[in-house]
């Protein structure tokens, strides 16, 4: 029974890891504002074929920085909009 549980947990972990990897791939493509087929092949190599943990961390950092910049812009626009409405 423990072996079945262990195998089940492994496949669940693997499935969650694949989901996280795919989500990160889509986020970096959004940061790049699209990508070429060559870049998609490179992403597949980094994540799947010759997994490169260092490069994956760099990609994660790049997407995190993009999200922070996007949030800062949105907050700034919201503040400007609120100030503009108060002035009327």
N, C-alpha and C positions, 0 to 999 in steps of 0.2 A: 504494500500500500504506500509506503514512503517513497519508493522509486517512482510510482505513478505521480505522486504529488510533486516530487522533485522535477520530473520531466515536464509536467504541466506548468510549474513555476518558471522553468527555463524558457519555454515557448511564450509564455506571457511576457516575461522580461524582454525577450527578443522582439516581440511584436511592439511593445511600448518604445523600445529603442529605435525601431524602424520608423515609427510614427514621429518621434522627436527629430530624427534625421531628416525625414521628408519635410516636416514643418520648417526646419532651419534652411533647407535648400530653397523652399519657396520664398522665405523671408529674404534671403540674400539675392535671389532673382529680382525681388521687388526693389531692394536697395539699388541694384544695378540698373533698374528700370528696363528689365528684359535681358536676354542673353542669347548668344549664338549657340549653335549646335556643338561647337568646339568647347565652349564653356560648360555646357551640360555634361559632356563627356568627362571633362575635368572634375566636375562636382561628383559624378558617379565614381570616378577613380578615387577621389579623396575620401568619400564616405563609405564606399562599398568594396572596391577592388583591392586597393592598397590603403586601407584606413590610416589616415594621418591625423592623430589626435591633436597635434600642435596646430595644424592648419584649421581643423574644425574649431578649435578655441579662438583662432583669429577671426574666422567667419562669424562666430557667435558674438565676439566683441564688436565687430563691424556692424552687425545687425542691432545690437544693443545701443551703440552710439547713434545710429540712424534713428532708432525709436526715441531716444532722449532728445535729439535735435528736433524731431517732428513734434514731440510733446511741448517743447519749449516754444516753437513757432505757434502752435495752436493756443497755448496759454497767452502768448503775447498778443495774438489777434483777438482773443476773447477780452483781454484787458483793454485794448484799444477800442473795441466795440462798446464795452461798458462805459468807458470814459466819454466816447462820442455821444452815447445816449444820454448821459448825465448832463452834457453841455447843451442839449436841446431844450 
